[in-house]
Amino acid sequence: MSDCHIGAWREPQLRDLNIRAFEHAIDACIKEKVSFIVICGDLFDDNIPDLSSVQRACSKMRAARENGIAIYVIYGSHDYSANLVSMVDVLNSTGLFTKVVDYESSHEDKLKLKFVTDPTSGAKITGISGRKTALETDYFSKLDYDSIKKEQGFKILLFHSAIAELKPEELVYEQSVPISAIPETFNYYAGGHVHKKLEQNVRPLGNVAYPGPLFGADFRDLELTADGEARGFFIVEVDGDTISTKFVLISVCDTEFRIIDAERKTAHQLNQILLDCANTTDVKGKVVLLRIKGTLSTGKPGDIDFSRVRQILLERGAIVVKISRYSLTTQEISRVSVRGESKEEIENKLLAEHISRFKLDAAISDVSVRDKVKEFYVAQSGIRTARKLLNILKTEQKENEGKTAYETRIVQEGREELELRD
């Protein structure tokens, strides 16, 4: 399994559904009596996640361990931390699971992967963690491929990166690694980071599988779920040279997704359409998503009573209501230069527009400085850096966290993102 994103969501109802999906997945593994579980990154949504969700996750993982099921984990781009201790490190130190990310230097400064042997099955497991701004691609380029080929036995590679040749179109802003960078001779490739179920026999690698998230971590994930995207995890059975998989579906609630067309409607007309939708749609026990798109002929978004629409849906039994208005515009206000389906898409387009004007100063003669600037501030790298810094600045103050501690944490996370040293 992968991309559990435990601790994600600001809404308590969605946070509960998210951890409930993880609990159901572990229960299914116990029922199936699997030999072991691998989690391919982003077990948590943050390196220091919501502790109430962590407590529930630990309780369920302990139940798996008590049933003789080992758990092997790598970092994802969310729960990785270069300078700070993450929750993955803390739980690894308790023995609740085993972090299978370890290297040693070999000849010519190559990285030799260390393998962990599962005592029940004899499978040999190793991993390459995801890093912020996809810097794990550097690891792939430095691997000692010869040592991997020499390792005998049934080998599993855990990784948290999109593969360029398999990358879905919706990951257009994500960096990826080519198939040629991934070492061969593994029997199974367990991937994370791609929020979509993908399974393919890829030459020359073999079996490559992305399970996608168990629940999801943002509005887009829930939209895809409502559109029929399967959510769950793979169970892999090995019989000699034969590898077979089955996908175990995880569903903790139904999702109702509606696109509301606002094109050439007045604000009053759109308001009535939304009220009619709220009063007639079957929403009991469902997560409700409304995406509003188009340009109003008259009026402005502020004239629409979104609070009343949300209240009606909740009174009629919706678990939680999320309304996306990022694609709603009006002729009565000045046009912005970009539009998009989501807040993230609009932000990415704005960042791309501004960063395209940034040019590397020709006066910088130090090669290492030029390389560092290119790595973080130019073209797509600049967009990724700005995106990460923007997300850090959106981070809210935690409960019982003092102002000074909060500000220190935000600055530290920003420095970590830019790999700035003291």
C-alpha positions as CSV (number, residue, x, y, z in Angstrom):
1,M,0.0,0.0,0.0
2,S,1.0,3.6,-0.4
3,D,0.1,7.2,0.1
4,C,-2.0,6.7,3.2
5,H,-1.5,10.4,4.2
6,I,-2.5,9.8,7.8
7,G,-3.2,13.2,9.4
8,A,-4.3,14.9,6.2
9,W,-7.4,17.0,6.0
10,R,-8.4,20.0,8.0
11,E,-12.0,18.8,8.4
12,P,-12.2,16.3,11.3
13,Q,-14.8,14.2,9.3
14,L,-12.4,13.7,6.4
15,R,-9.4,13.1,8.7
16,D,-11.5,10.3,10.4
17,L,-12.4,8.7,7.1
18,N,-8.8,8.8,6.0
19,I,-7.5,6.9,9.1
20,R,-10.6,4.6,8.9
21,A,-9.5,3.6,5.4
22,F,-6.0,2.7,6.8
23,E,-7.6,0.7,9.6
24,H,-9.8,-1.2,7.1
25,A,-6.7,-2.0,5.0
26,I,-4.7,-3.4,7.9
27,D,-7.8,-5.4,9.0
28,A,-8.0,-6.9,5.5
29,C,-4.3,-7.8,5.6
30,I,-4.8,-9.6,8.9
31,K,-7.8,-11.5,7.6
32,E,-5.8,-12.5,4.5
33,K,-2.9,-13.7,6.7
34,V,-0.3,-11.9,4.5
35,S,3.4,-12.6,5.3
36,F,4.2,-8.9,5.5
37,I,3.1,-5.4,4.5
38,V,5.1,-2.8,2.5
39,I,4.1,0.9,2.6
40,C,5.7,2.8,-0.2
41,G,5.9,6.3,1.2
42,D,3.6,9.1,2.6
43,L,2.4,6.9,5.4
44,F,1.8,10.3,7.1
45,D,0.9,13.6,5.5
46,D,3.6,15.4,7.4
47,N,6.8,14.6,9.1
48,I,5.1,15.6,12.4
49,P,1.4,14.6,11.8
50,D,-1.8,14.9,13.8
51,L,-1.1,12.8,16.9
52,S,-4.6,11.5,17.4
53,S,-4.5,10.0,13.9
54,V,-1.0,8.6,14.6
55,Q,-2.3,6.9,17.8
56,R,-5.0,5.1,15.8
57,A,-2.6,4.1,13.1
58,C,-0.1,2.7,15.7
59,S,-2.8,0.7,17.4
60,K,-3.8,-0.9,14.1
61,M,-0.2,-1.6,13.1
62,R,0.4,-3.1,16.5
63,A,-2.5,-5.5,15.8
64,A,-0.8,-6.6,12.6
65,R,2.5,-7.2,14.4
66,E,0.7,-9.2,17.1
67,N,-0.7,-11.4,14.2
68,G,2.9,-12.1,13.0
69,I,2.8,-9.6,10.1
70,A,5.9,-7.5,9.6
71,I,5.6,-4.0,8.2
72,Y,8.3,-2.4,6.0
73,V,8.2,1.4,5.2
74,I,10.0,4.1,3.2
75,Y,9.7,7.8,3.4
76,G,7.5,9.7,1.0
77,S,7.8,13.3,-0.2
78,H,5.4,14.3,2.6
79,D,6.8,12.5,5.6
80,Y,10.5,12.9,4.7
81,S,12.6,15.3,6.6
82,A,16.3,16.1,5.8
83,N,17.1,17.8,9.1
84,L,14.3,17.0,11.5
85,V,13.3,13.7,13.1
86,S,10.1,12.5,11.4
87,M,7.3,10.3,12.8
88,V,8.6,7.5,10.6
89,D,11.9,7.7,12.4
90,V,10.2,7.6,15.8
91,L,8.1,4.6,15.1
92,N,10.9,2.8,13.4
93,S,13.0,3.1,16.6
94,T,10.1,1.5,18.6
95,G,10.2,-1.6,16.3
96,L,6.6,-1.1,15.2
97,F,7.8,-1.3,11.6
98,T,11.1,-1.4,9.8
99,K,12.4,1.5,7.7
100,V,14.1,-0.2,4.7
101,V,16.1,2.8,3.5
102,D,19.8,2.2,4.0
103,Y,22.9,2.7,1.9
104,E,26.6,2.3,2.1
105,S,29.3,3.9,-0.1
106,S,30.9,1.6,-2.5
107,H,33.6,2.2,-5.2
108,E,33.5,5.4,-7.2
109,D,31.1,7.0,-4.7
110,K,28.3,4.8,-5.7
111,L,25.4,4.0,-3.2
112,K,25.1,0.3,-2.4
113,L,21.5,-0.5,-1.3
114,K,21.2,-2.6,1.9
115,F,18.5,-5.3,1.9
116,V,16.3,-6.4,4.8
117,T,15.3,-10.1,4.7
118,D,11.8,-10.8,5.8
119,P,12.1,-13.8,8.3
120,T,8.8,-15.4,7.3
121,S,9.0,-15.4,3.5
122,G,12.8,-14.9,2.9
123,A,12.0,-12.0,0.6
124,K,14.7,-9.3,0.4
125,I,13.4,-5.8,0.6
126,T,15.0,-2.5,0.0
127,G,13.8,1.0,-0.8
128,I,14.5,4.5,-2.2
129,S,12.6,7.1,-0.3
130,G,10.8,10.1,-1.9
131,R,12.2,13.5,-1.1
132,K,10.8,17.0,-1.4
133,T,11.1,18.5,-4.9
134,A,11.8,15.0,-6.2
135,L,15.5,15.0,-5.2
136,E,15.4,11.2,-4.9
137,T,16.2,11.2,-8.6
138,D,19.8,11.9,-7.5
139,Y,19.8,8.6,-5.6
140,F,18.8,6.7,-8.7
141,S,21.7,8.1,-10.7
142,K,24.2,7.2,-8.0
143,L,23.1,3.5,-7.3
144,D,25.6,0.7,-7.5
145,Y,23.8,-1.4,-10.1
146,D,26.4,-4.2,-10.0
147,S,25.8,-4.9,-6.3
148,I,22.1,-5.1,-6.9
149,K,22.5,-7.7,-9.7
150,K,24.7,-9.8,-7.5
151,E,22.2,-9.9,-4.7
152,Q,20.5,-13.4,-4.8
153,G,16.9,-14.3,-3.8
154,F,13.4,-12.8,-4.4
155,K,14.0,-9.0,-4.3
156,I,11.5,-6.2,-3.9
157,L,12.2,-2.5,-4.5
158,L,10.1,0.1,-2.7
159,F,10.2,3.5,-4.3
160,H,8.2,6.8,-4.1
161,S,8.6,8.4,-7.6
162,A,6.6,8.7,-10.7
163,I,8.0,6.8,-13.7
164,A,8.1,9.1,-16.8
165,E,6.8,6.4,-19.2
166,L,3.8,5.5,-16.9
167,K,3.0,9.0,-15.5
168,P,-0.7,10.0,-15.8
169,E,-1.5,13.2,-17.6
170,E,-2.8,14.8,-14.4
171,L,0.7,14.7,-13.0
172,V,2.0,17.2,-15.5
173,Y,3.7,19.3,-12.9
174,E,5.4,16.4,-11.1
175,Q,9.0,15.4,-11.8
176,S,9.6,11.8,-12.7
177,V,12.4,9.3,-13.3
178,P,12.8,7.4,-16.5
179,I,12.6,3.6,-16.6
180,S,16.2,3.5,-17.6
181,A,17.2,5.0,-14.2
182,I,15.5,2.2,-12.2
183,P,17.7,-0.8,-11.5
184,E,16.8,-4.1,-13.1
185,T,16.8,-7.7,-11.6
186,F,14.2,-7.0,-8.9
187,N,11.3,-9.4,-8.9
188,Y,8.7,-6.8,-7.9
189,Y,8.6,-3.0,-8.0
190,A,6.2,-1.5,-5.4
191,G,5.7,2.2,-6.2
192,G,4.2,5.2,-4.4
193,H,3.6,8.9,-5.0
194,V,1.3,8.4,-8.0
195,H,-2.3,8.9,-6.7
196,K,-3.8,6.5,-9.2
197,K,-4.0,2.7,-9.4
198,L,-1.4,1.5,-12.1
199,E,-0.1,-2.0,-12.7
200,Q,2.0,-2.9,-15.7
201,N,4.6,-5.4,-16.8
202,V,7.3,-3.0,-17.9
203,R,10.3,-4.0,-19.9
204,P,13.0,-4.5,-18.9
205,L,11.9,-4.3,-15.2
206,G,9.0,-6.6,-14.9
207,N,6.1,-6.2,-12.5
208,V,5.6,-2.5,-11.5
209,A,2.6,-1.6,-9.4
210,Y,1.2,1.7,-7.9
211,P,-1.8,1.1,-5.6
212,G,-2.6,4.8,-5.3
213,P,-4.0,6.2,-2.0
214,L,-6.3,4.4,0.3
215,F,-8.6,7.4,0.6
216,G,-6.9,10.5,-0.7
217,A,-5.4,13.8,0.5
218,D,-7.1,16.5,-1.5
219,F,-10.2,17.6,-3.4
220,R,-8.8,16.2,-6.7
221,D,-8.3,12.7,-5.1
222,L,-11.9,12.7,-4.0
223,E,-13.2,13.8,-7.4
224,L,-11.3,10.9,-9.0
225,T,-12.8,8.5,-6.4
226,A,-16.3,9.8,-7.3
227,D,-15.6,9.3,-10.9
228,G,-14.8,5.6,-10.3
229,E,-11.1,5.6,-9.6
230,A,-10.4,2.4,-7.5
231,R,-8.9,3.0,-4.0
232,G,-7.2,0.3,-2.1
233,F,-4.0,-1.9,-2.1
234,F,-2.4,-4.9,-3.8
235,I,-2.0,-8.3,-2.4
236,V,0.8,-10.1,-4.2
237,E,1.1,-13.9,-4.2
238,V,4.3,-15.6,-5.3
239,D,4.5,-19.2,-6.4
240,G,7.9,-20.1,-7.7
241,D,8.4,-17.9,-10.7
242,T,4.8,-16.9,-10.9
243,I,3.6,-13.6,-9.5
244,S,-0.1,-12.9,-9.2
245,T,-1.8,-9.8,-7.8
246,K,-5.3,-8.9,-6.7
247,F,-6.5,-5.4,-5.8
248,V,-8.4,-5.1,-2.6
249,L,-10.9,-2.2,-2.7
250,I,-11.2,0.1,0.3
251,S,-14.3,2.2,0.6
252,V,-15.3,4.0,3.8
253,C,-18.1,6.2,2.3
254,D,-19.8,7.2,-0.9
255,T,-18.9,10.4,-2.7
256,E,-21.3,12.7,-4.5
257,F,-19.6,14.9,-7.1
258,R,-21.4,17.6,-9.1
259,I,-20.1,20.1,-11.6
260,I,-22.3,23.2,-11.6
261,D,-22.2,25.2,-14.8
262,A,-22.3,28.9,-14.1
263,E,-21.6,30.1,-17.6
264,R,-23.8,33.1,-18.6
265,K,-25.9,32.7,-15.4
266,T,-26.7,35.6,-13.1
267,A,-25.6,35.3,-9.5
268,H,-29.2,35.0,-8.6
269,Q,-29.8,32.1,-11.0
270,L,-26.7,30.3,-9.9
271,N,-27.7,30.7,-6.3
272,Q,-31.1,29.1,-7.1
273,I,-29.5,26.2,-9.0
274,L,-27.3,25.5,-6.0
275,L,-30.2,25.6,-3.6
276,D,-32.2,23.2,-5.8
277,C,-29.2,20.9,-6.0
278,A,-28.8,20.9,-2.3
279,N,-32.5,20.2,-1.7
280,T,-32.9,17.4,-4.2
281,T,-29.6,15.4,-4.3
282,D,-29.4,12.2,-2.3
283,V,-26.5,13.1,0.1
284,K,-27.2,11.1,3.2
285,G,-24.0,9.5,4.5
286,K,-21.9,10.9,1.6
287,V,-19.0,13.2,1.1
288,V,-20.4,16.0,-1.2
289,L,-18.2,17.8,-3.7
290,L,-19.4,20.7,-5.7
291,R,-17.2,22.3,-8.4
292,I,-18.6,25.5,-9.8
293,K,-17.2,26.7,-13.1
294,G,-18.0,29.4,-15.7
295,T,-18.4,33.1,-16.0
296,L,-21.4,34.9,-14.4
297,S,-23.2,37.3,-16.7
298,T,-24.1,39.6,-13.9
299,G,-23.4,39.7,-10.2
300,K,-20.4,38.4,-8.3
301,P,-19.5,35.2,-6.3
302,G,-20.1,37.2,-3.1
303,D,-23.8,37.5,-3.9
304,I,-24.2,33.7,-3.7
305,D,-25.1,32.2,-0.3
306,F,-22.7,29.3,-0.3
307,S,-23.1,28.9,3.5
308,R,-26.8,28.2,3.1
309,V,-26.1,25.6,0.5
310,R,-23.6,23.9,2.7
311,Q,-26.0,24.1,5.7
312,I,-28.8,22.4,3.7
313,L,-26.6,19.6,2.6
314,L,-25.3,18.9,6.1
315,E,-28.9,19.0,7.5
316,R,-29.9,16.4,4.9
317,G,-27.2,14.0,6.1
318,A,-24.0,14.8,4.2
319,I,-20.8,13.8,6.1
320,V,-18.9,16.9,4.9
321,V,-19.3,19.4,2.1
322,K,-16.5,20.9,0.0
323,I,-17.3,23.6,-2.6
324,S,-14.7,24.5,-5.1
325,R,-15.1,28.0,-6.6
326,Y,-11.7,28.5,-8.2
327,S,-13.1,28.2,-11.7
328,L,-15.9,30.7,-11.1
329,T,-15.4,34.2,-12.5
330,T,-17.5,37.2,-13.3
331,Q,-17.6,39.9,-16.0
332,E,-18.0,42.5,-13.3
333,I,-14.4,42.2,-12.1
334,S,-11.2,42.5,-14.0
335,R,-10.1,39.3,-15.6
336,V,-7.1,37.4,-14.2
337,S,-4.5,36.1,-16.5
338,V,-5.0,32.5,-15.6
339,R,-7.9,30.1,-14.9
340,G,-7.9,26.6,-13.7
341,E,-9.9,23.7,-12.3
342,S,-8.5,23.9,-8.8
343,K,-6.6,26.3,-6.5
344,E,-3.4,24.2,-7.0
345,E,-3.7,24.5,-10.8
346,I,-4.2,28.2,-10.7
347,E,-1.3,28.7,-8.3
348,N,1.0,26.6,-10.4
349,K,0.1,28.6,-13.5
350,L,0.7,31.9,-11.8
351,L,4.0,30.6,-10.4
352,A,5.0,29.4,-13.9
353,E,4.1,32.8,-15.4
354,H,6.3,34.7,-12.9
355,I,9.2,32.2,-12.8
356,S,9.5,32.2,-16.6
357,R,10.7,35.8,-16.2
358,F,13.5,34.8,-13.9
359,K,16.9,34.5,-15.6
360,L,20.1,33.2,-14.2
361,D,22.5,36.0,-13.5
362,A,25.4,35.7,-15.9
363,A,27.7,37.4,-13.3
364,I,27.5,34.2,-11.1
365,S,30.8,32.5,-12.0
366,D,30.9,29.9,-9.2
367,V,29.7,26.6,-10.9
368,S,28.4,25.2,-7.6
369,V,26.3,28.3,-7.0
370,R,25.0,28.3,-10.5
371,D,24.0,24.6,-10.2
372,K,22.3,25.3,-6.8
373,V,20.3,28.2,-8.3
374,K,19.3,26.0,-11.3
375,E,18.3,23.2,-8.9
376,F,15.9,25.3,-6.9
377,Y,14.9,28.5,-8.7
378,V,14.9,28.1,-12.5
379,A,12.0,26.7,-14.8
380,Q,10.2,23.7,-13.4
381,S,12.5,23.5,-10.4
382,G,11.5,27.0,-9.5
383,I,7.9,26.2,-9.7
384,R,8.3,23.1,-7.4
385,T,10.3,25.2,-4.9
386,A,7.8,28.0,-4.8
387,R,5.0,25.4,-4.5
388,K,6.7,23.8,-1.5
389,L,7.4,27.1,0.2
390,L,3.8,28.3,-0.3
391,N,2.5,25.1,1.3
392,I,4.9,25.6,4.3
393,L,3.6,29.2,4.7
394,K,0.0,27.8,4.7
395,T,0.8,25.6,7.7
396,E,-1.3,26.4,10.7
397,Q,-0.2,26.7,14.3
398,K,-0.6,23.4,16.1
399,E,-2.6,23.1,19.3
400,N,-0.5,24.1,22.4
401,E,2.3,25.3,20.1
402,G,3.6,28.7,21.2
403,K,4.1,31.5,18.7
404,T,7.9,31.4,18.9
405,A,7.9,27.6,18.4
406,Y,5.5,27.9,15.5
407,E,7.6,30.6,13.8
408,T,10.8,28.7,14.4
409,R,9.3,25.5,12.9
410,I,8.1,27.4,9.7
411,V,11.5,29.0,9.2
412,Q,13.2,25.7,9.8
413,E,11.0,23.9,7.3
414,G,11.7,26.6,4.8
415,R,15.5,26.3,5.3
416,E,15.2,22.6,5.0
417,E,13.3,22.9,1.7
418,L,16.0,25.1,0.3
419,E,18.8,22.9,1.9
420,L,20.2,25.9,3.7
421,R,22.8,25.1,6.3
422,D,23.4,27.0,9.6
